[in-house]
């Protein structure tokens, strides 16, 4: 009985550690390749219409962690710049997608 309980606990711990999400990261730069801090980045699940916003840091970097696997489009907005949109792409489970500068 003791071995059964140990196996059950191990299986439960392994199942708990499973991840069903992915992440999107990147860097926002201008035409001169200078970082754009404070840019608003929004990943939109195009199938469900759910938006996941974040803001770039002082080096223009951003990360959207723990996103459900889905098809996403990205929109970037920053003062003094035109709105930029990246067409939809599929984010897989446990994928860490890096989107080239926008």
C-alpha positions, 0 to 999 in steps of 0.5 A: 500500500505504501508503494501505491501511495508513493507512485500516486503522489509521483504521478500527481506531481508530474501531472501538476508540472505539465504546462499547456501554455506558451509565450511570446517575446520580442523587442520593439525598435524604431527604423534606426533600430533604437529601442522603443520603451513604453510601447503597448503590445497586445497579443490577440487570440484571433479565434476567441477575440481575447486580448493580452496586453503588456508594455515594453521595458526601457530596452524595448523588450516585452514578454507575454508569458503563459498564453494558451496555445492559439493563433495570435496577431500582435499590435504595437502602439507607441506615442509618435509612431504609426500603429504596427500589426503582425499577422496571425501566427500559431503559438504551440504548447510550451513554445517560446516564440520570439517575434522579430522587431516591429 
